[in-house]
Amino acid sequence: MIKVLFFGRLGDIAGAEERKVSVPEQVRTVDDLRQLLGEDGEALAKALNEPQVMVAVNQDLVEWDHVFEDEDEVAFLPPVTGG
Amino acid sequence: MDTLIRVQEADFDLQTEYDRLRVDNPGAIVTFTGLVRDFNRDHVAGSASVDTLTLQHYPGMTEKLLAEIVDEARERWSVIGVTVLHRVGTLAPGDQIVLVAVSAAHRQEAFEATSFLMDYLKTRATFWKKVNAGGEESWVDMHQADRAAASRWEASEAGGDDGADI
């Protein structure tokens, strides 16, 4: 099981800010995970694949080929708008 | 040589934060306060004015990113105290949203570090704004101007001593 977090507009599109996901063995990288989550619907698939979306594993920004572990926290981050 | 970083729902008091930096006897203190604007006033005429702004963040990661941004500012400028306070939750137009305050021996370092901290905070720290206007909610998009403001610091870093334009 991993914990998946969706921030900003991604939370609205995913229908929840947090999901517990059990992933099949062949889903290894955060990009694989993004494609798996995108199977839920076209809107989420499109939003997660926007070029400006970033991904963090256990609160560190990582590249899309990063391999996650069981129990990790994976967060999808749209462009930030603080300040 | 203190750094204070806080993400909080509560409002902050400028005088208190100023006084905290003043005890180190710096030569200069620069404070920047950001307020909630009525975004829609800048854009399409006839669009509803902003009722509230809701700020979401990524607890833990936000504080870590802010600490990295402050470390980077400290590497570039010789500053004494740095305070970064950012509010989250629901705010109204005119409310204080962010404070960056920097003390240093001289004004130049304090001005530049404050400006750098704001530019990097806006483009790197994990905050997201949602506007509620006329009963409709919408997430705010990152402005190209903010991206450009942050990238000028990268250009100056890469520029080295020769001052060449890149």
gemmi code that builds the backbone of each chain (N, CA, C; Angstrom):
import gemmi

chains = {
    "A": [
        ("MET", (0.841, -1.209, 0.000), (0.000, 0.000, 0.000), (0.869, 1.249, 0.000)),
        ("ILE", (0.500, 2.197, -0.818), (1.164, 3.499, -0.749), (0.102, 4.567, -0.517)),
        ("LYS", (0.572, 5.700, -0.018), (-0.333, 6.835, 0.183), (-0.106, 7.813, -0.961)),
        ("VAL", (-1.172, 8.159, -1.662), (-1.072, 9.104, -2.770), (-1.786, 10.396, -2.382)),
        ("LEU", (-1.095, 11.528, -2.570), (-1.684, 12.835, -2.267), (-1.832, 13.644, -3.548)),
        ("PHE", (-2.973, 14.314, -3.649), (-3.227, 15.197, -4.801), (-3.433, 16.610, -4.273)),
        ("PHE", (-2.611, 17.549, -4.717), (-2.748, 18.924, -4.237), (-3.376, 19.832, -5.290)),
        ("GLY", (-3.886, 20.986, -4.791), (-4.467, 21.988, -5.673), (-5.596, 21.401, -6.493)),
        ("ARG", (-5.647, 21.804, -7.755), (-6.763, 21.369, -8.600), (-6.763, 19.860, -8.824)),
        ("LEU", (-5.603, 19.213, -8.640), (-5.550, 17.756, -8.839), (-6.456, 17.027, -7.841)),
        ("GLY", (-6.586, 17.594, -6.630), (-7.461, 16.995, -5.623), (-8.917, 17.016, -6.057)),
        ("ASP", (-9.320, 18.137, -6.654), (-10.702, 18.243, -7.144), (-10.947, 17.233, -8.253)),
        ("ILE", (-9.969, 17.113, -9.150), (-10.145, 16.221, -10.301), (-10.130, 14.754, -9.862)),
        ("ALA", (-9.252, 14.436, -8.900), (-9.163, 13.053, -8.409), (-10.343, 12.707, -7.503)),
        ("GLY", (-11.026, 13.739, -6.997), (-12.177, 13.493, -6.132), (-11.796, 13.266, -4.680)),
        ("ALA", (-10.507, 13.377, -4.369), (-10.039, 13.222, -2.988), (-8.627, 13.774, -2.911)),
        ("GLU", (-8.262, 14.269, -1.741), (-6.892, 14.765, -1.583), (-5.923, 13.634, -1.244)),
        ("GLU", (-6.487, 12.527, -0.777), (-5.626, 11.423, -0.357), (-6.268, 10.095, -0.741)),
        ("ARG", (-5.429, 9.192, -1.207), (-5.907, 7.844, -1.534), (-4.889, 6.825, -1.069)),
        ("LYS", (-5.378, 5.713, -0.577), (-4.485, 4.571, -0.326), (-4.588, 3.680, -1.564)),
        ("VAL", (-3.447, 3.333, -2.112), (-3.455, 2.578, -3.357), (-2.579, 1.335, -3.201)),
        ("SER", (-3.116, 0.174, -3.571), (-2.237, -0.994, -3.655), (-1.890, -1.178, -5.123)),
        ("VAL", (-0.610, -1.271, -5.382), (-0.152, -1.250, -6.769), (0.333, -2.626, -7.217)),
        ("PRO", (-0.011, -2.985, -8.450), (0.515, -4.247, -9.002), (2.043, -4.189, -9.102)),
        ("GLU", (2.656, -5.350, -9.109), (4.120, -5.439, -9.060), (4.828, -4.725, -10.209)),
        ("GLN", (4.165, -4.722, -11.379), (4.850, -4.114, -12.537), (4.839, -2.578, -12.492)),
        ("VAL", (4.076, -2.020, -11.566), (4.074, -0.561, -11.404), (5.206, -0.196, -10.443)),
        ("ARG", (6.299, 0.323, -10.998), (7.503, 0.526, -10.178), (7.887, 1.986, -10.025)),
        ("THR", (7.766, 2.761, -11.109), (8.193, 4.164, -11.045), (6.985, 5.065, -10.788)),
        ("VAL", (7.286, 6.308, -10.406), (6.181, 7.247, -10.189), (5.460, 7.550, -11.499)),
        ("ASP", (6.174, 7.436, -12.608), (5.490, 7.599, -13.901), (4.516, 6.444, -14.147)),
        ("ASP", (4.932, 5.215, -13.816), (4.014, 4.060, -13.907), (2.768, 4.310, -13.062)),
        ("LEU", (2.997, 4.847, -11.864), (1.885, 5.111, -10.950), (0.939, 6.156, -11.537)),
        ("ARG", (1.549, 7.176, -12.146), (0.736, 8.227, -12.773), (-0.162, 7.633, -13.862)),
        ("GLN", (0.391, 6.724, -14.648), (-0.416, 6.105, -15.714), (-1.512, 5.218, -15.121)),
        ("LEU", (-1.171, 4.508, -14.038), (-2.162, 3.644, -13.377), (-3.333, 4.481, -12.843)),
        ("LEU", (-3.002, 5.593, -12.169), (-4.045, 6.465, -11.616), (-4.881, 7.084, -12.730)),
        ("GLY", (-4.236, 7.327, -13.861), (-4.920, 7.924, -15.003), (-5.954, 7.012, -15.636)),
        ("GLU", (-5.866, 5.714, -15.315), (-6.865, 4.777, -15.855), (-8.249, 5.022, -15.245)),
        ("ASP", (-8.284, 5.782, -14.141), (-9.570, 6.106, -13.503), (-10.423, 7.049, -14.326)),
        ("GLY", (-9.782, 7.816, -15.176), (-10.578, 8.761, -15.961), (-9.698, 9.671, -16.776)),
        ("GLU", (-10.260, 10.129, -17.871), (-9.496, 10.929, -18.826), (-9.062, 12.274, -18.226)),
        ("ALA", (-9.954, 12.865, -17.415), (-9.634, 14.179, -16.849), (-8.422, 14.094, -15.926)),
        ("LEU", (-8.388, 13.048, -15.097), (-7.257, 12.883, -14.182), (-5.984, 12.526, -14.956)),
        ("ALA", (-6.120, 11.669, -15.945), (-4.964, 11.292, -16.772), (-4.341, 12.527, -17.409)),
        ("LYS", (-5.195, 13.381, -17.968), (-4.731, 14.592, -18.636), (-4.056, 15.527, -17.624)),
        ("ALA", (-4.708, 15.717, -16.467), (-4.185, 16.644, -15.459), (-2.835, 16.175, -14.909)),
        ("LEU", (-2.699, 14.860, -14.663), (-1.447, 14.340, -14.096), (-0.304, 14.394, -15.107)),
        ("ASN", (-0.647, 14.403, -16.392), (0.379, 14.415, -17.435), (0.719, 15.814, -17.943)),
        ("GLU", (0.119, 16.841, -17.333), (0.497, 18.217, -17.682), (2.003, 18.372, -17.424)),
        ("PRO", (2.703, 19.061, -18.348), (4.164, 19.131, -18.196), (4.644, 19.826, -16.921)),
        ("GLN", (3.820, 20.692, -16.330), (4.299, 21.418, -15.152), (4.021, 20.706, -13.837)),
        ("VAL", (3.343, 19.555, -13.900), (3.076, 18.804, -12.673), (4.375, 18.168, -12.176)),
        ("MET", (4.614, 18.289, -10.867), (5.800, 17.676, -10.266), (5.369, 16.582, -9.303)),
        ("VAL", (6.349, 15.759, -8.919), (6.026, 14.635, -8.042), (7.057, 14.559, -6.915)),
        ("ALA", (6.558, 14.273, -5.716), (7.434, 14.122, -4.552), (7.195, 12.758, -3.923)),
        ("VAL", (8.277, 12.125, -3.480), (8.163, 10.875, -2.742), (8.721, 11.125, -1.344)),
        ("ASN", (7.893, 10.858, -0.341), (8.248, 11.139, 1.053), (8.779, 12.561, 1.222)),
        ("GLN", (8.101, 13.483, 0.540), (8.346, 14.918, 0.648), (9.653, 15.393, 0.010)),
        ("ASP", (10.240, 14.580, -0.853), (11.365, 15.035, -1.674), (10.945, 15.017, -3.131)),
        ("LEU", (11.251, 16.097, -3.851), (10.950, 16.111, -5.284), (11.812, 15.060, -5.978)),
        ("VAL", (11.206, 14.309, -6.896), (11.943, 13.261, -7.614), (11.631, 13.356, -9.114)),
        ("GLU", (12.447, 12.683, -9.905), (12.190, 12.580, -11.349), (11.125, 11.506, -11.575)),
        ("TRP", (10.562, 11.523, -12.797), (9.467, 10.589, -13.089), (9.904, 9.133, -13.162)),
        ("ASP", (11.218, 8.885, -13.295), (11.667, 7.482, -13.341), (12.044, 6.948, -11.947)),
        ("HIS", (11.772, 7.741, -10.930), (12.062, 7.309, -9.552), (11.239, 6.061, -9.195)),
        ("VAL", (11.904, 5.094, -8.603), (11.223, 3.858, -8.194), (10.784, 3.999, -6.734)),
        ("PHE", (9.489, 3.864, -6.493), (9.000, 4.017, -5.108), (8.938, 2.657, -4.418)),
        ("GLU", (8.804, 2.720, -3.089), (8.748, 1.510, -2.266), (7.355, 1.402, -1.654)),
        ("ASP", (7.064, 0.227, -1.159), (5.820, 0.030, -0.417), (5.819, 0.977, 0.792)),
        ("GLU", (4.658, 1.496, 1.142), (4.474, 2.406, 2.282), (4.932, 3.843, 2.003)),
        ("ASP", (5.451, 4.108, 0.796), (5.864, 5.481, 0.485), (4.658, 6.410, 0.387)),
        ("GLU", (4.961, 7.702, 0.544), (3.958, 8.745, 0.323), (4.312, 9.451, -0.981)),
        ("VAL", (3.436, 9.360, -1.958), (3.691, 9.953, -3.275), (2.718, 11.110, -3.476)),
        ("ALA", (3.263, 12.307, -3.736), (2.409, 13.493, -3.871), (2.538, 14.088, -5.264)),
        ("PHE", (1.396, 14.356, -5.883), (1.367, 15.020, -7.192), (1.085, 16.501, -6.974)),
        ("LEU", (1.976, 17.337, -7.519), (1.978, 18.761, -7.206), (1.799, 19.609, -8.464)),
        ("PRO", (0.684, 20.316, -8.578), (0.553, 21.250, -9.703), (1.418, 22.487, -9.429)),
        ("PRO", (1.576, 23.385, -10.417), (2.391, 24.585, -10.189), (1.922, 25.334, -8.936)),
        ("VAL", (2.890, 25.772, -8.136), (2.562, 26.384, -6.842), (2.149, 27.852, -7.023)),
        ("THR", (1.322, 28.331, -6.096), (0.804, 29.698, -6.216), (0.735, 30.404, -4.860)),
        ("GLY", (1.780, 30.230, -4.039), (1.777, 30.888, -2.732), (2.243, 32.335, -2.830)),
        ("GLY", (2.454, 32.928, -1.675), (2.998, 34.276, -1.581), (1.935, 35.358, -1.660)),
    ],
    "B": [
        ("MET", (21.715, 35.463, 14.181), (21.815, 34.517, 13.058), (20.612, 33.583, 13.003)),
        ("ASP", (19.512, 34.080, 13.519), (18.322, 33.234, 13.595), (17.597, 33.109, 12.267)),
        ("THR", (16.992, 31.962, 12.078), (15.992, 31.820, 11.022), (14.692, 31.400, 11.695)),
        ("LEU", (13.614, 32.068, 11.341), (12.300, 31.674, 11.839), (11.403, 31.397, 10.644)),
        ("ILE", (10.898, 30.170, 10.554), (9.989, 29.791, 9.459), (8.718, 29.242, 10.092)),
        ("ARG", (7.586, 29.807, 9.715), (6.335, 29.314, 10.274), (5.234, 29.341, 9.238)),
        ("VAL", (4.471, 28.267, 9.175), (3.263, 28.219, 8.349), (2.113, 28.111, 9.335)),
        ("GLN", (1.189, 29.046, 9.277), (0.183, 29.117, 10.335), (-1.126, 29.698, 9.817)),
        ("GLU", (-2.221, 29.364, 10.510), (-3.515, 29.965, 10.171), (-3.627, 31.364, 10.769)),
        ("ALA", (-3.017, 31.548, 11.915), (-3.159, 32.810, 12.646), (-2.511, 33.972, 11.896)),
        ("ASP", (-3.012, 35.158, 12.154), (-2.415, 36.373, 11.619), (-1.083, 36.605, 12.331)),
        ("PHE", (-0.284, 37.547, 11.783), (0.994, 37.879, 12.437), (1.046, 39.374, 12.681)),
        ("ASP", (1.932, 39.749, 13.592), (2.070, 41.158, 13.964), (3.434, 41.663, 13.489)),
        ("LEU", (3.401, 42.589, 12.567), (4.620, 43.105, 11.939), (5.592, 43.672, 12.970)),
        ("GLN", (5.064, 44.422, 13.911), (5.934, 45.060, 14.914), (6.682, 44.013, 15.747)),
        ("THR", (5.961, 42.949, 16.120), (6.589, 41.886, 16.908), (7.740, 41.257, 16.142)),
        ("GLU", (7.515, 40.998, 14.865), (8.544, 40.345, 14.045), (9.729, 41.283, 13.807)),
        ("TYR", (9.427, 42.558, 13.607), (10.470, 43.572, 13.414), (11.339, 43.673, 14.673)),
        ("ASP", (10.671, 43.723, 15.811), (11.398, 43.852, 17.082), (12.292, 42.648, 17.339)),
        ("ARG", (11.823, 41.468, 16.919), (12.600, 40.245, 17.118), (13.919, 40.304, 16.349)),
        ("LEU", (13.874, 40.879, 15.138), (15.092, 40.995, 14.330), (15.995, 42.120, 14.850)),
        ("ARG", (15.398, 43.086, 15.487), (16.142, 44.271, 15.906), (17.099, 43.986, 17.065)),
        ("VAL", (16.808, 42.956, 17.850), (17.651, 42.682, 19.027), (19.090, 42.304, 18.671)),
        ("ASP", (19.321, 41.854, 17.437), (20.680, 41.504, 17.009), (21.513, 42.737, 16.638)),
        ("ASN", (20.932, 43.918, 16.757), (21.605, 45.160, 16.373), (22.109, 45.183, 14.937)),
        ("PRO", (21.259, 44.854, 13.973), (21.682, 44.921, 12.567), (21.740, 46.386, 12.121)),
        ("GLY", (22.317, 46.612, 10.936), (22.318, 47.971, 10.400), (21.073, 48.253, 9.579)),
        ("ALA", (20.387, 47.181, 9.152), (19.222, 47.356, 8.278), (18.243, 46.207, 8.480)),
        ("ILE", (16.977, 46.525, 8.423), (15.931, 45.494, 8.397), (14.992, 45.820, 7.248)),
        ("VAL", (14.791, 44.839, 6.362), (13.795, 44.997, 5.300), (12.650, 44.046, 5.596)),
        ("THR", (11.421, 44.561, 5.549), (10.261, 43.683, 5.719), (9.384, 43.787, 4.483)),
        ("PHE", (8.883, 42.648, 4.048), (7.909, 42.611, 2.961), (6.656, 41.922, 3.488)),
        ("THR", (5.511, 42.544, 3.296), (4.242, 41.919, 3.659), (3.378, 41.800, 2.421)),
        ("GLY", (2.902, 40.603, 2.145), (1.973, 40.389, 1.043), (0.553, 40.342, 1.589)),
        ("LEU", (-0.364, 40.977, 0.872), (-1.768, 41.016, 1.280), (-2.632, 40.334, 0.232)),
        ("VAL", (-3.769, 39.832, 0.656), (-4.689, 39.196, -0.293), (-5.289, 40.281, -1.187)),
        ("ARG", (-5.091, 40.115, -2.479), (-5.659, 41.064, -3.454), (-7.006, 40.565, -3.945)),
        ("ASP", (-7.771, 41.494, -4.477), (-8.965, 41.096, -5.224), (-8.506, 40.794, -6.651)),
        ("PHE", (-8.019, 39.545, -6.836), (-7.436, 39.128, -8.129), (-8.291, 39.543, -9.318)),
        ("ASN", (-9.592, 39.288, -9.172), (-10.464, 39.448, -10.329), (-10.545, 40.890, -10.806)),
        ("ARG", (-10.200, 41.816, -9.918), (-10.228, 43.221, -10.292), (-9.193, 43.506, -11.394)),
        ("ASP", (-8.111, 42.689, -11.408), (-7.036, 42.904, -12.388), (-7.402, 42.350, -13.761)),
        ("HIS", (-8.385, 41.511, -13.805), (-8.617, 40.761, -15.040), (-9.881, 41.216, -15.761)),
        ("VAL", (-10.760, 40.272, -15.969), (-11.919, 40.539, -16.805), (-12.903, 41.491, -16.115)),
        ("ALA", (-13.277, 42.544, -16.817), (-14.301, 43.436, -16.274), (-15.602, 42.658, -16.160)),
        ("GLY", (-16.309, 42.856, -15.086), (-17.591, 42.177, -14.932), (-17.504, 40.873, -14.170)),
        ("SER", (-16.274, 40.342, -13.935), (-16.171, 39.102, -13.155), (-16.384, 39.442, -11.677)),
        ("ALA", (-16.928, 38.481, -10.945), (-17.271, 38.717, -9.538), (-16.010, 39.029, -8.740)),
        ("SER", (-16.119, 39.896, -7.741), (-14.944, 40.189, -6.919), (-14.728, 39.053, -5.923)),
        ("VAL", (-13.483, 38.962, -5.442), (-13.087, 37.844, -4.590), (-13.721, 37.973, -3.205)),
        ("ASP", (-14.395, 36.917, -2.772), (-14.946, 36.900, -1.418), (-13.914, 36.376, -0.434)),
        ("THR", (-13.348, 35.207, -0.761), (-12.306, 34.639, 0.096), (-11.237, 33.960, -0.752)),
        ("LEU", (-10.100, 33.763, -0.109), (-8.988, 33.049, -0.722), (-8.635, 31.925, 0.247)),
        ("THR", (-8.550, 30.701, -0.258), (-8.184, 29.594, 0.622), (-6.811, 29.082, 0.220)),
        ("LEU", (-5.930, 28.997, 1.216), (-4.566, 28.528, 0.945), (-4.357, 27.137, 1.470)),
        ("GLN", (-3.940, 26.262, 0.550), (-3.620, 24.893, 0.922), (-2.096, 24.758, 0.896)),
        ("HIS", (-1.545, 23.864, 1.686), (-0.101, 23.597, 1.573), (0.173, 22.138, 1.895)),
        ("TYR", (1.438, 21.761, 1.742), (1.844, 20.381, 1.991), (2.634, 20.388, 3.298)),
        ("PRO", (1.968, 20.122, 4.429), (2.631, 20.230, 5.728), (3.900, 19.386, 5.776)),
        ("GLY", (4.954, 19.952, 6.292), (6.232, 19.233, 6.338), (7.083, 19.583, 5.150)),
        ("MET", (6.588, 19.310, 3.975), (7.370, 19.615, 2.774), (7.505, 21.133, 2.593)),
        ("THR", (6.442, 21.852, 2.880), (6.496, 23.314, 2.727), (7.592, 23.905, 3.609)),
        ("GLU", (7.595, 23.519, 4.868), (8.597, 24.052, 5.799), (10.010, 23.672, 5.350)),
        ("LYS", (10.137, 22.446, 4.828), (11.458, 21.984, 4.369), (11.924, 22.807, 3.166)),
        ("LEU", (11.021, 23.055, 2.224), (11.381, 23.844, 1.039), (11.717, 25.284, 1.425)),
        ("LEU", (10.953, 25.841, 2.364), (11.246, 27.213, 2.809), (12.628, 27.263, 3.458)),
        ("ALA", (12.973, 26.235, 4.231), (14.299, 26.192, 4.865), (15.399, 26.130, 3.806)),
        ("GLU", (15.161, 25.376, 2.733), (16.155, 25.297, 1.647), (16.321, 26.649, 0.960)),
        ("ILE", (15.204, 27.350, 0.773), (15.247, 28.661, 0.118), (16.015, 29.661, 0.999)),
        ("VAL", (15.768, 29.589, 2.295), (16.492, 30.482, 3.223), (17.986, 30.146, 3.221)),
        ("ASP", (18.315, 28.852, 3.204), (19.741, 28.454, 3.147), (20.406, 29.022, 1.907)),
        ("GLU", (19.677, 28.960, 0.787), (20.241, 29.473, -0.464), (20.465, 30.984, -0.384)),
        ("ALA", (19.513, 31.683, 0.234), (19.677, 33.140, 0.413), (20.887, 33.436, 1.293)),
        ("ARG", (21.071, 32.624, 2.332), (22.203, 32.846, 3.245), (23.543, 32.578, 2.566)),
        ("GLU", (23.536, 31.654, 1.581), (24.774, 31.411, 0.832), (25.120, 32.588, -0.068)),
        ("ARG", (24.095, 33.277, -0.554), (24.334, 34.357, -1.513), (24.608, 35.702, -0.858)),
        ("TRP", (23.944, 35.956, 0.275), (24.081, 37.264, 0.918), (24.431, 37.078, 2.377)),
        ("SER", (25.189, 38.040, 2.883), (25.557, 38.004, 4.278), (24.451, 38.688, 5.087)),
        ("VAL", (23.511, 37.881, 5.534), (22.392, 38.425, 6.288), (22.436, 37.898, 7.719)),
        ("ILE", (21.740, 38.559, 8.627), (21.787, 38.173, 10.034), (20.548, 37.341, 10.394)),
        ("GLY", (19.400, 37.951, 10.443), (18.176, 37.223, 10.780), (17.256, 37.096, 9.580)),
        ("VAL", (16.557, 35.982, 9.478), (15.577, 35.796, 8.396), (14.283, 35.264, 9.007)),
        ("THR", (13.180, 35.910, 8.682), (11.865, 35.449, 9.136), (10.964, 35.244, 7.926)),
        ("VAL", (10.369, 34.068, 7.834), (9.393, 33.800, 6.783), (8.137, 33.240, 7.451)),
        ("LEU", (7.054, 33.999, 7.372), (5.775, 33.541, 7.916), (4.773, 33.489, 6.777)),
        ("HIS", (4.060, 32.379, 6.661), (3.071, 32.259, 5.590), (1.789, 31.713, 6.183)),
        ("ARG", (0.684, 32.370, 5.856), (-0.595, 31.904, 6.397), (-1.263, 30.904, 5.453)),
        ("VAL", (-2.047, 30.014, 6.043), (-2.862, 29.062, 5.285), (-4.287, 29.137, 5.815)),
        ("GLY", (-5.192, 28.480, 5.121), (-6.590, 28.519, 5.527), (-7.342, 29.560, 4.714)),
        ("THR", (-8.445, 30.036, 5.252), (-9.312, 30.944, 4.494), (-9.064, 32.396, 4.900)),
        ("LEU", (-8.778, 33.229, 3.898), (-8.450, 34.645, 4.111), (-9.357, 35.513, 3.256)),
        ("ALA", (-9.453, 36.779, 3.641), (-10.295, 37.723, 2.904), (-9.411, 38.791, 2.261)),
        ("PRO", (-9.904, 39.451, 1.196), (-9.120, 40.531, 0.582), (-8.674, 41.540, 1.641)),
        ("GLY", (-7.418, 41.942, 1.544), (-6.857, 42.877, 2.509), (-6.141, 42.200, 3.662)),
        ("ASP", (-6.379, 40.900, 3.881), (-5.689, 40.179, 4.957), (-4.206, 40.023, 4.646)),
        ("GLN", (-3.398, 39.982, 5.690), (-1.966, 39.674, 5.533), (-1.847, 38.196, 5.179)),
        ("ILE", (-0.986, 37.886, 4.215), (-0.826, 36.478, 3.822), (0.602, 35.997, 4.036)),
        ("VAL", (1.589, 36.854, 3.782), (2.982, 36.414, 3.907), (3.846, 37.545, 4.437)),
        ("LEU", (4.828, 37.163, 5.256), (5.828, 38.117, 5.727), (7.216, 37.543, 5.457)),
        ("VAL", (8.053, 38.330, 4.816), (9.482, 38.005, 4.725), (10.230, 39.187, 5.315)),
        ("ALA", (11.049, 38.929, 6.310), (11.820, 40.006, 6.932), (13.265, 39.560, 7.063)),
        ("VAL", (14.187, 40.441, 6.697), (15.609, 40.110, 6.693), (16.389, 41.236, 7.359)),
        ("SER", (17.269, 40.866, 8.270), (18.167, 41.864, 8.846), (19.582, 41.594, 8.355)),
        ("ALA", (20.350, 42.676, 8.210), (21.718, 42.567, 7.710), (22.500, 43.781, 8.194)),
        ("ALA", (23.811, 43.762, 7.930), (24.625, 44.907, 8.321), (24.287, 46.115, 7.451)),
        ("HIS", (24.004, 45.847, 6.176), (23.748, 46.941, 5.230), (22.477, 46.674, 4.429)),
        ("ARG", (21.904, 47.748, 3.894), (20.594, 47.617, 3.253), (20.598, 46.744, 2.004)),
        ("GLN", (21.702, 46.790, 1.226), (21.689, 46.101, -0.056), (21.432, 44.596, 0.079)),
        ("GLU", (22.167, 43.978, 1.024), (21.971, 42.535, 1.247), (20.529, 42.256, 1.679)),
        ("ALA", (20.016, 43.131, 2.573), (18.672, 42.897, 3.109), (17.609, 43.028, 2.014)),
        ("PHE", (17.762, 44.060, 1.166), (16.805, 44.239, 0.058), (16.855, 43.041, -0.891)),
        ("GLU", (18.062, 42.686, -1.304), (18.189, 41.616, -2.315), (17.734, 40.271, -1.769)),
        ("ALA", (18.127, 39.964, -0.545), (17.736, 38.662, 0.029), (16.214, 38.586, 0.184)),
        ("THR", (15.585, 39.686, 0.582), (14.123, 39.698, 0.729), (13.444, 39.449, -0.610)),
        ("SER", (13.941, 40.129, -1.623), (13.373, 39.987, -2.954), (13.538, 38.557, -3.482)),
        ("PHE", (14.732, 38.011, -3.296), (15.032, 36.632, -3.696), (14.115, 35.644, -2.963)),
        ("LEU", (13.975, 35.826, -1.650), (13.142, 34.912, -0.857), (11.699, 34.915, -1.352)),
        ("MET", (11.172, 36.089, -1.647), (9.791, 36.155, -2.143), (9.659, 35.494, -3.513)),
        ("ASP", (10.623, 35.784, -4.399), (10.551, 35.203, -5.743), (10.621, 33.679, -5.697)),
        ("TYR", (11.499, 33.143, -4.847), (11.637, 31.693, -4.771), (10.459, 31.062, -4.030)),
        ("LEU", (9.994, 31.751, -2.995), (8.817, 31.247, -2.258), (7.624, 31.090, -3.209)),
        ("LYS", (7.434, 32.093, -4.060), (6.263, 32.067, -4.945), (6.339, 30.974, -6.004)),
        ("THR", (7.546, 30.585, -6.369), (7.674, 29.615, -7.460), (8.092, 28.219, -6.989)),
        ("ARG", (8.489, 28.069, -5.707), (8.995, 26.766, -5.252), (8.291, 26.181, -4.042)),
        ("ALA", (7.751, 27.034, -3.173), (7.169, 26.498, -1.939), (5.767, 25.956, -2.225)),
        ("THR", (5.431, 24.839, -1.557), (4.216, 24.093, -1.893), (2.964, 24.690, -1.236)),
        ("PHE", (2.547, 25.832, -1.827), (1.287, 26.470, -1.458), (0.414, 26.556, -2.707)),
        ("TRP", (-0.897, 26.435, -2.502), (-1.842, 26.597, -3.623), (-3.005, 27.459, -3.178)),
        ("LYS", (-3.374, 28.426, -4.034), (-4.465, 29.350, -3.715), (-5.728, 28.985, -4.485)),
        ("LYS", (-6.838, 29.034, -3.757), (-8.141, 28.842, -4.391), (-8.989, 30.076, -4.101)),
        ("VAL", (-9.582, 30.621, -5.141), (-10.397, 31.833, -5.007), (-11.870, 31.451, -4.955)),
        ("ASN", (-12.597, 32.074, -4.055), (-14.048, 31.943, -4.039), (-14.621, 33.313, -4.380)),
        ("ALA", (-15.264, 33.394, -5.526), (-15.827, 34.670, -5.981), (-17.238, 34.436, -6.502)),
        ("GLY", (-18.174, 35.148, -5.947), (-19.565, 35.033, -6.395), (-20.085, 33.607, -6.317)),
        ("GLY", (-19.646, 32.859, -5.294), (-20.129, 31.500, -5.110), (-19.415, 30.449, -5.955)),
        ("GLU", (-18.432, 30.876, -6.772), (-17.682, 29.907, -7.591), (-16.243, 29.799, -7.090)),
        ("GLU", (-15.757, 28.551, -7.030), (-14.384, 28.335, -6.589), (-13.493, 28.029, -7.777)),
        ("SER", (-12.292, 28.600, -7.779), (-11.335, 28.241, -8.833), (-9.909, 28.346, -8.312)),
        ("TRP", (-9.075, 27.416, -8.765), (-7.662, 27.413, -8.364), (-6.919, 28.466, -9.181)),
        ("VAL", (-6.011, 29.142, -8.517), (-5.233, 30.208, -9.164), (-4.101, 29.578, -9.980)),
        ("ASP", (-3.831, 30.144, -11.154), (-2.714, 29.668, -11.978), (-1.447, 30.444, -11.653)),
        ("MET", (-0.301, 29.775, -11.821), (0.972, 30.476, -11.625), (1.128, 31.529, -12.710)),
        ("HIS", (1.600, 32.714, -12.305), (1.784, 33.788, -13.280), (3.149, 33.679, -13.938)),
        ("GLN", (3.166, 33.940, -15.228), (4.426, 33.933, -15.968), (5.396, 34.961, -15.375)),
        ("ALA", (4.855, 36.083, -14.909), (5.702, 37.144, -14.338), (6.449, 36.637, -13.099)),
        ("ASP", (5.804, 35.746, -12.317), (6.463, 35.202, -11.133), (7.602, 34.269, -11.522)),
        ("ARG", (7.364, 33.487, -12.564), (8.404, 32.594, -13.069), (9.612, 33.398, -13.560)),
        ("ALA", (9.315, 34.474, -14.292), (10.373, 35.326, -14.834), (11.157, 35.987, -13.699)),
        ("ALA", (10.425, 36.423, -12.660), (11.079, 37.088, -11.522), (12.048, 36.130, -10.833)),
        ("ALA", (11.647, 34.863, -10.702), (12.519, 33.879, -10.048), (13.708, 33.540, -10.925)),
        ("SER", (13.504, 33.490, -12.241), (14.585, 33.030, -13.117), (15.701, 34.059, -13.246)),
        ("ARG", (15.409, 35.327, -12.929), (16.504, 36.311, -13.019), (17.613, 36.007, -12.017)),
        ("TRP", (17.267, 35.359, -10.883), (18.306, 35.005, -9.899), (19.164, 33.862, -10.411)),
        ("GLU", (18.558, 32.968, -11.191), (19.346, 31.871, -11.776), (20.313, 32.417, -12.801)),
        ("ALA", (19.864, 33.389, -13.583), (20.728, 33.994, -14.601), (21.906, 34.696, -13.931)),
        ("SER", (21.654, 35.378, -12.804), (22.746, 36.112, -12.163), (23.744, 35.151, -11.531)),
        ("GLU", (23.249, 33.994, -11.104), (24.139, 32.984, -10.536), (25.040, 32.399, -11.622)),
        ("ALA", (24.434, 32.097, -12.775), (25.189, 31.475, -13.867), (26.101, 32.477, -14.569)),
        ("GLY", (25.821, 33.756, -14.392), (26.540, 34.787, -15.128), (28.005, 34.927, -14.734)),
        ("GLY", (28.330, 34.568, -13.494), (29.714, 34.661, -13.044), (30.192, 36.102, -12.992)),
        ("ASP", (31.500, 36.280, -13.072), (32.083, 37.611, -12.874), (32.165, 38.436, -14.143)),
        ("ASP", (31.998, 37.789, -15.276), (32.196, 38.535, -16.521), (30.978, 39.400, -16.890)),
        ("GLY", (29.895, 39.173, -16.171), (28.718, 40.013, -16.391), (28.050, 39.805, -17.744)),
        ("ALA", (28.404, 38.733, -18.429), (27.817, 38.498, -19.760), (26.325, 38.229, -19.658)),
        ("ASP", (25.587, 38.731, -20.595), (24.160, 38.420, -20.648), (23.970, 37.037, -21.251)),
        ("ILE", (23.068, 36.293, -20.648), (22.829, 34.936, -21.172), (21.472, 34.912, -21.843)),
    ],
}
model = gemmi.Model(1)
for chain_id, residues in chains.items():
    chain = gemmi.Chain(chain_id)
    for i, (resn, *xyz) in enumerate(residues, 1):
        res = gemmi.Residue()
        res.name, res.seqid = resn, gemmi.SeqId(i, " ")
        for name, pos in zip(("N", "CA", "C"), xyz):
            atom = gemmi.Atom()
            atom.name, atom.element = name, gemmi.Element(name[0])
            atom.pos, atom.b_iso = gemmi.Position(*pos), 0.0
            res.add_atom(atom)
        chain.add_residue(res)
    model.add_chain(chain)
structure = gemmi.Structure()
structure.add_model(model)
structure.setup_entities()
